[in-house]
Amino acid sequence: MPVKFARIGPVGYEQPAVIAQDADGVDQYFSLAALTADIDGGFLASGGIARTRKALESGELPAISAKGLRMGAPIARPGSLICIGMNYAAHAAESGSAPPQIPVVFLKPSNTVAGPFDDAPIPPSSENYDWEVELGIVVGREASYLSSVEDATECIAGYLVANDLSERDYQLPGAAGQWTKGKSLPSSTPLGPWLVPTDELAAEALRLRSWVNGEPRQDSNTADLIFDASTLVHHVSQYMLLEPGDVILTGTPEGVALSGRFPYIQPGDVVELEIEGLGRQRQEFYRAAAQGSAPITAGAGSDLR
């Protein structure tokens, strides 16, 4: 039975749910509270996806209404949030770099994760805030020093949409750059809306797109990845322990503001991202207030789209 996993509810109080289509092709939400407290590494490592399918087929899971509720990131705060840079040749070119010969790996703090429809803050002093649509890999089992790419494939639980928001003026100054500074800002990693298991789609050829205020920006395909998902999991496992629930962002294609072809994100802008089979995100941006000054408030996005 095709399924998608989601977490719904207010920030910090998200409840685990599974989405399955009825006979008319309409998404129906079912509570996973009887199976797990959250969609996290423990759930994935203990065969949670298979247990969910079995419970659905036997009618054990109660249907719920998600209408009007906020949708959170579909995986609870990951232990590690690992990112891959310049993994599309055209994006490397627009960044002024040659395509990498080995994966470019960096980390983002996991406290940057946000919901797919949450309003998004632009840092108080930021002038060069940029969007990046990316395919996200969710790790389903522990991986360390994997011996083959085939072994790595078995460690992938599923996939999701990610926006790797980046402040370019923080990221790129100096000969070595400051990637951690430019990639660690609050709420700079919206994830979701869903986690889709690996056997539900072929991640090797998914169209991924982005828009700003309804105008097209990125339009590419995961077939253009320099290093595919399994190769990345294998590579990263040689340098760090991957744990269930960790997320790897596979890089963004061309069409970002860094290219010089488009303006950077401004307060009031709306950024939308979509990956075929994985759903669509939407963030409205506002200027965050410096701490100690009067707050600039914006309500978290709440409807399911």
C-alpha positions, 0 to 999 in steps of 0.5 A: 500500500502506498504511504507517505509519512507526516507530522502535524500539529503546533511546533514542538507538539507534532503528532505522527501520521501516515497518509494513504489514498482511498479508492478515489485517490484522495489522501486520508490521514491516520494517526500513528500514536498507537505505533510510535510517539514520533517519526524519528530514527527509532521508528525507522530502525525498528521497521516502522514503515513495514509495521505501519503498512501492516496496521493500515491493511488490518484497519488498526489505525484510526483516521484523523482530520488534518484540515487546518493543522500545521504540518511540521517537518516529516522527520523529528529533529535529526541527529545529523543534518549533512549537506552536499555542495555543488552536486549539479554541474550547472550550479557549480558553474553558476557559483564560479566553480568546477564540478567537484571530483569528490562530494563536497560535504558540510553540516548544518545544525539540526536546530535549523529544521522547520516545517514546509509551510512555516513563515521563514525569517530573514536574518536582521542584517542579511542582504543576500538570502538565497533559496535552494530546492534539494532532494533530501535522503532520510537514513533508515539504519546505522551506516559506518564504513559501508563496503559498497554503494549497494549496501548504502542503498539498503540504508535509505529509508526514504526521501523528502523535499528540502530548502537549504536556505543560505546567506551568501554574504556570510557563506562566501567571503575570504579565500576559504569561505565560511559555509557554517556561518552562511548555512546555520541560520534559524529556520533555514532548513524547511523539510517536507511536507512528507517522507516517502519510503524508498520503494514508493518512487525512483529517486534517480529521475525526479523533476525538482523546481522552485519559484519566487513570487510565482516566477520560475527559478529552478527546473532540473532533474535528479538525473543530473546529480553528479553523485546520486543518493546511494553514492552519497550515503556510501561516501559519507559513511566513510567519514562519519557515523550515519544514524537512523533519522539523519538527513542528507541534502543532496545539493541544488541545481542552477537557478539560485540568486547567487547566479546573478540572474535573480534578486535575493529574497526580500521580506514579503517574498513567497518561495515555493519548492516542489519535487515530483512525488514528494510534494510542495513547500511554501514559505513567506519571508519576513525580517527577523528582529535583532534580539533586544528590540521589539519583535517582528512577528509572523504567524507560522504557516498552518494549512496543508497544501 
